[in-house]
Amino acid sequence: YERGRTDFLRLQNVHHIKLAEGSLGEEMVWVVRHMEIDYKAPARMDDLILIETRVSEIRGARVIMAQKITCEGRLLSEARVEAVMITKEGHPRRIPDEWRNAFTGN
């Protein structure tokens, strides 16, 4: 799931390294605050899996993402992830409007 979220952000031109280096004026990171996973079926070694990620809610510094993993059209698991953008000192920071629009397709 982590790789799916990272790739989703990268496709929206949001890069973890740039964020940590202070691209928004201060050094920030994404942290997972809460995650729920519902396993439906097993994956096997060398299976080619697809991780789908979409944003279902954005509020302040947090984003809730719905994710699912499939293999050849078969649902393997579903997840709900709450991630928060914080400073290196641990203080939450509002997600920029530009990102909100990119995440929701507006």
N, C-alpha and C positions, 0 to 999 in steps of 0.2 A: 504494500500500500504506500509506503514512503516514496518509492521510486515513481509511482503514479502521480502522487501529489507534486513531487519535484518537477516532473516532466510537464504537468499541467501548468505550474507556475512559469516554467521556462517558456512555454508556448505563448504565455501572456506577457513575455518580456520582463518577468520578475525573477531575478537571479539571487540565490542565497548569498553568494560570495560578495556581490556588489552591495547588497543590503547590510551584510556584516561589516563591510569596509566603509559604510557611512554614506552611501549614494543618496540618501534622503536627508542628509545633514547631520545625522547621528548614527552610531553603530547600532543596528537592530538585528534581531533574529526571529524566526518563526518557532514556536514551541507547540507541541500537542498537549492540550489541556485535558481532553477526554476523548476516548475512542471506544466504540462498540463494534464488535464483529460477530456476524452470524455465519457460521460455517455450514455449507450445504452439501458439499461433495469434496473428496480429496483431489489434490493435484499430484502428479507423479513426476519423478525426475525426467528431465528433458521435455516436459510438456511445454508447448508454446502458449503462454497465457496472455490475455488481454486485460489491462486494468483501465476501467472507465472511471473518470472523475468529473463531477460537476458540483458547482456551488449551489447550495440550497438556501443559504441565509448569510447575510453579512450585517454585523452590528458593531459599531465602534471599532475596537481593536480585534474583534474575533470574526472568524469565518467558519461556517459549518459546511463540510463537504460530504456528499454522498458518493460512495465508491462501490464498484463491484468488480469481481474477477471472474472471467469466463475462459473456457477452453473449448474450442471448436463449437461454440454456441451453447455449451453447457454451463450453467451458473455454478460456480464453486463457492463463492462467499460474497457477502455484502457488508459494508461498513459505513458507519457514521462517525465523522471525525470533527472535533472542534479544535481549531488551531488559533493561536493568538500571536499577534506581532508585539514584541516587547523590546525594550532597550537592553543593552548588556547588563544594566543594573537591575533589570527585572520589572521595569515600569511599562505598562501597556501603552501602545501608541495607535491612534486611529489609522485604519487602512486608508490610504489616499484615494480620493474620488476617482482618479484615473484608473486605478486598479479595480475599484468596485465596478466601474462600467465595463472594463475588459472581462472581469470574472463572470458578470451576468449577461454579457452580450449586448449591453445598451450603448 
